[in-house]
Amino acid sequence: MQLALITALGVGGATVLGAALGFCFKRIPHRYNDALLSFAAGVMLAAAIMGLILPAVELGGRHGVWMAALGVFVGALFLTFADRLIPHLHSLAGMEREAHGRNRELDRILLFILAIAIHNFPEGVAAGVASGQEDIGNAVSVGVGIMLQNIPEGMIVISPLLLAGVSRGRAFLIASFTGVIEVFGTFLGYFAVSIVSTILPFALAFAGGTMLYVIGDEMIPETHSHGYERLATYSLLAGFVLMLVLDAYLG
């Protein structure tokens, strides 16, 4: 139980720490904003493939690849339908009276944040399952890997919200919420290891699908629309390679 508590506080606290660091980048030019967002896309791409989809295939056993494929498409379809509902969610950011154009910009940001929140839950479950087993080394490596990923995730949530006009306090709460979800997932995974293990492969692939959807539908088009396409592409590769290296040494 103590290991699960430390893991939960670590993975959730890493997101909050990243959110706090994000305030250091309140006003940055498009050039650097595109680079940062592309770097985050690379981190998310690596996390989706190596941390979610491939483990889903392995955990799914004989039919793991088909379960993972289904989970990926269901996750993408979920966000497709969520995109139709999110235009009503800008009120959560306290911007009901803003112009339609700004609301639409905020809707796109909230879709991106929703994908992070969705992927954080099964990641937390995975950390909880690992901490509920006897292999302490594996639990530590899983927890540390998720923590290192959550810091830049927390950072990249803050800047777009501030640029869209959301207040600092509300932006911090929205960013922190994505970490709180991971805490709940960690405890769920710890207390229900046997039950969660049966649905974990699909949940991991589902989360991976939401991330791939946001990367392809939102993040890449956004970072390639201001004239800094080459910088954005190499930033994405840098984020991907960073997670690849971390996975190699912490996995």
C-alpha positions in Angstrom: 0.0 0.0 0.0 2.9 2.4 0.8 4.4 1.8 -2.6 1.0 2.5 -4.3 0.6 5.8 -2.3 4.1 7.0 -3.2 3.5 6.0 -6.9 0.1 7.9 -6.9 1.6 11.0 -5.4 4.6 10.8 -7.7 2.7 10.5 -11.0 0.0 13.0 -10.0 2.5 15.4 -8.5 4.7 15.3 -11.6 1.8 16.8 -13.6 1.2 19.5 -11.0 4.9 20.3 -11.1 4.9 20.5 -14.8 1.8 22.8 -14.7 3.7 25.1 -12.3 6.7 25.2 -14.6 4.4 26.0 -17.5 3.8 29.5 -16.1 7.4 30.3 -17.0 6.3 30.1 -20.7 3.3 32.3 -20.6 4.2 34.5 -23.6 6.3 32.8 -26.3 6.5 33.5 -30.0 4.8 31.1 -32.5 8.2 29.7 -33.4 8.9 28.4 -29.9 5.3 27.5 -29.2 5.2 25.3 -32.3 8.5 23.7 -31.3 7.3 23.1 -27.7 3.9 21.7 -28.9 5.7 19.5 -31.5 8.1 18.2 -28.8 5.0 17.3 -26.7 3.5 15.6 -29.8 6.7 13.5 -30.0 6.5 12.6 -26.3 2.8 11.7 -26.7 3.5 9.6 -29.9 6.2 7.6 -28.1 4.0 7.2 -25.0 1.1 6.1 -27.1 3.1 3.5 -29.0 5.6 2.2 -26.4 3.7 2.9 -23.2 0.2 2.1 -24.2 -0.4 0.2 -27.5 2.5 -2.2 -27.5 1.9 -3.2 -23.8 -1.8 -3.7 -24.8 -0.7 -6.1 -27.5 1.5 -8.0 -25.1 -1.0 -8.1 -22.2 -3.8 -9.2 -24.5 -2.3 -12.6 -25.1 -3.3 -14.5 -28.2 -5.7 -11.9 -29.5 -3.9 -9.0 -28.1 -3.1 -7.3 -31.5 -6.8 -7.3 -32.4 -7.9 -6.0 -29.0 -5.3 -3.3 -29.3 -6.4 -2.4 -32.9 -10.1 -2.2 -31.7 -9.1 -0.1 -28.7 -7.1 2.4 -30.9 -10.1 3.0 -33.2 -12.6 3.1 -30.4 -10.4 5.7 -28.7 -10.2 7.8 -31.9 -14.0 7.5 -32.5 -14.6 8.6 -28.9 -12.7 11.8 -29.4 -14.4 12.3 -32.8 -17.7 12.4 -31.1 -16.3 14.3 -28.1 -15.2 17.0 -30.5 -18.9 17.6 -31.2 -19.6 18.1 -27.6 -16.5 20.1 -26.5 -17.8 23.4 -28.0 -20.1 23.5 -25.0 -17.3 23.0 -22.6 -15.5 26.3 -23.0 -17.7 27.5 -20.1 -15.6 25.3 -17.8 -12.7 27.6 -18.6 -14.8 30.7 -17.6 -15.0 32.1 -21.1 -18.7 32.0 -21.9 -18.8 35.5 -23.2 -15.8 35.5 -25.4 -16.0 35.7 -29.2 -16.8 32.6 -31.2 -13.4 32.4 -32.8 -11.6 32.4 -29.4 -14.1 29.8 -28.1 -13.3 27.5 -31.0 -9.6 27.9 -30.3 -10.2 27.0 -26.7 -12.3 24.0 -27.8 -9.3 22.7 -29.7 -7.1 23.1 -26.6 -9.7 21.3 -24.4 -9.8 18.4 -26.8 -6.0 18.1 -26.5 -6.3 18.3 -22.7 -9.1 15.7 -22.7 -6.9 13.3 -24.6 -4.1 13.7 -22.0 -6.6 13.2 -19.2 -8.0 10.0 -20.9 -4.5 8.6 -21.4 -3.5 9.5 -17.9 -6.2 7.2 -16.3 -5.0 3.9 -17.8 -1.4 5.0 -17.3 -2.3 5.4 -13.6 -4.0 2.0 -13.6 -0.9 0.4 -15.1 1.2 2.1 -12.4 -1.2 0.8 -9.7 -1.2 -2.7 -11.1 2.6 -2.7 -11.1 2.8 -1.4 -7.5 0.3 -4.1 -6.4 2.6 -6.9 -7.6 5.7 -8.3 -6.0 8.2 -6.9 -8.6 9.2 -3.6 -6.8 11.8 -2.9 -9.5 9.2 -3.0 -12.3 6.8 -0.8 -10.2 9.6 1.8 -9.7 10.6 1.9 -13.4 6.9 2.2 -14.5 6.3 5.0 -12.0 9.4 6.9 -12.8 8.8 6.6 -16.5 5.3 8.0 -16.1 6.5 10.8 -13.8 9.1 11.9 -16.3 6.5 12.0 -19.0 4.0 13.9 -16.9 6.2 16.9 -16.2 6.3 18.1 -19.9 2.7 17.2 -20.3 1.8 19.5 -17.4 3.9 22.2 -18.9 2.3 22.1 -22.4 -1.2 22.3 -21.0 -0.6 25.7 -19.3 0.8 27.8 -22.2 -2.1 27.2 -24.7 -4.7 27.9 -22.0 -3.0 31.2 -21.1 -2.6 32.2 -24.7 -6.4 31.5 -25.2 -7.2 33.9 -22.4 -7.9 31.5 -19.5 -7.0 32.9 -16.1 -3.9 31.6 -14.4 -5.7 30.0 -11.5 -8.3 28.2 -13.7 -5.5 27.1 -16.1 -3.6 25.6 -13.2 -6.7 23.7 -12.0 -7.4 22.3 -15.4 -3.9 21.1 -15.8 -3.8 19.7 -12.3 -7.0 17.8 -13.0 -5.2 15.6 -15.6 -2.8 14.5 -12.8 -5.6 13.9 -10.3 -7.2 11.5 -12.7 -4.0 9.5 -12.8 -4.0 9.3 -9.0 -7.5 7.7 -9.0 -6.3 5.3 -11.7 -3.3 4.3 -9.6 -5.4 3.4 -6.6 -7.9 1.6 -8.8 -5.1 -0.5 -10.3 -3.7 -1.3 -6.9 -6.9 -2.4 -5.2 -8.3 -4.3 -8.2 -5.3 -5.9 -9.8 -7.1 -9.1 -10.9 -10.2 -7.3 -12.3 -8.3 -4.5 -13.9 -5.8 -6.8 -15.6 -8.6 -8.3 -17.8 -9.6 -4.9 -19.2 -6.3 -3.2 -19.1 -5.2 -4.1 -22.6 -8.2 -2.5 -24.2 -8.0 0.5 -21.9 -4.4 1.1 -22.8 -5.1 0.8 -26.5 -8.1 3.1 -26.1 -5.9 5.7 -24.5 -3.3 5.3 -27.2 -5.9 5.8 -29.9 -7.1 9.1 -28.3 -3.5 10.3 -28.3 -2.8 9.3 -31.9 -6.0 11.1 -32.9 -5.1 14.3 -31.3 -1.5 14.2 -32.6 -2.7 13.7 -36.2 -5.9 15.8 -36.1 -4.9 18.7 -33.9 -1.2 19.0 -32.9 0.6 18.4 -36.2 -1.7 20.7 -38.3 -1.4 23.4 -35.7 2.3 23.3 -35.5 2.7 23.3 -39.3 0.5 26.3 -40.0 2.8 29.2 -39.0 5.8 28.7 -41.3 8.0 26.7 -38.9 7.3 23.2 -40.3 10.9 22.0 -40.3 11.5 23.1 -36.7 8.2 21.5 -35.7 9.1 18.2 -37.4 12.5 18.0 -35.7 11.0 19.0 -32.4 8.6 16.1 -32.7 11.5 13.7 -33.5 13.3 15.1 -30.4 10.4 14.4 -28.1 10.0 10.9 -29.6 13.7 10.0 -29.2 13.8 11.4 -25.7 11.0 9.0 -24.6 12.7 6.2 -26.6 15.9 6.7 -24.7 14.1 6.9 -21.3 12.2 3.7 -22.1 15.4 1.9 -23.0 17.1 2.9 -19.7 14.1 2.8 -17.4 12.1 0.0 -19.0 
